Amino acid sequence: MMNLVQSYDIGVSDMKRHQRSTGELISSVAFFGAALWLVFEANNLLDSDYHVKAVLVYLGAFLTFLASIRFAIQSLVLKVVRVIWPK
């Protein structure tokens, strides 16, 4: 198993660090705005006693927030992989 892990190349580790494109920044801001909107909608559903729908909308808000920080998550995962399986 260790040989498989050592021979697996992530592919991103050797790439130069580059600036995020305008489209990537716009999509991240849009995801963050959508997450905020979903939180407010979930609060409205809780006030209207739609608890199951509110929980599902909160779940959607959480997943949308994760989408807004996807590049930070990618960077963190790559750092963890480098620590666990150094070349």
C-alpha positions in Angstrom: 0.0 0.0 0.0 2.8 2.4 0.8 4.3 1.9 -2.7 1.0 2.9 -4.2 0.8 6.1 -2.1 4.4 7.0 -2.9 4.0 6.5 -6.6 0.8 8.6 -6.7 1.6 12.1 -7.9 -0.8 14.8 -6.8 0.1 16.9 -9.9 -0.6 20.2 -8.2 2.4 20.2 -5.9 4.9 21.2 -8.7 2.7 23.9 -10.2 3.6 27.5 -9.6 1.3 29.4 -7.2 -0.8 31.6 -9.4 -3.3 34.4 -8.8 -7.0 33.5 -8.7 -8.8 34.6 -11.8 -11.6 37.2 -11.7 -14.2 34.5 -12.5 -13.0 32.4 -9.5 -13.2 35.3 -7.2 -16.7 36.3 -8.5 -18.0 32.7 -8.0 -16.6 32.5 -4.5 -18.3 35.8 -3.5 -21.5 34.6 -5.2 -21.4 31.3 -3.2 -20.8 33.2 0.0 -23.7 35.6 -0.7 -25.9 32.6 -1.4 -24.9 31.0 1.9 -25.9 34.1 3.8 -29.2 34.3 2.0 -29.9 30.6 2.8 -29.2 31.2 6.5 -31.7 34.0 6.5 -34.3 31.8 4.7 -33.7 29.0 7.2 -34.3 31.4 10.1 -37.6 32.4 8.4 -38.6 28.8 8.1 -37.8 28.2 11.8 -40.0 31.1 12.7 -42.8 29.6 10.6 -42.4 26.2 12.3 -41.1 24.4 9.3 -38.3 22.7 11.2 -37.4 19.9 8.7 -37.2 22.4 5.8 -35.1 24.8 8.0 -32.6 22.0 8.8 -32.3 21.2 5.1 -31.8 24.8 4.1 -29.2 25.2 6.9 -27.4 22.1 5.4 -27.6 23.8 2.0 -26.2 27.0 3.5 -23.3 25.1 5.0 -22.5 23.3 1.8 -22.7 26.5 -0.1 -20.3 28.1 2.4 -17.9 25.3 1.9 -18.1 25.9 -1.9 -17.2 29.6 -1.3 -14.0 28.5 0.5 -13.1 25.7 -1.8 -9.7 27.0 -2.7 -8.7 27.4 0.9 -9.9 23.8 1.5 -7.9 22.6 -1.5 -4.7 24.3 -0.2 -5.2 22.8 3.3 -5.7 19.3 1.9 -2.6 19.6 -0.2 -0.6 20.7 2.8 -1.9 17.8 4.9 -1.1 15.4 2.1 2.5 16.7 1.8 3.0 16.3 5.6 1.5 12.8 5.6 3.2 11.5 2.5 6.4 13.5 1.8 8.2 12.9 -1.4 
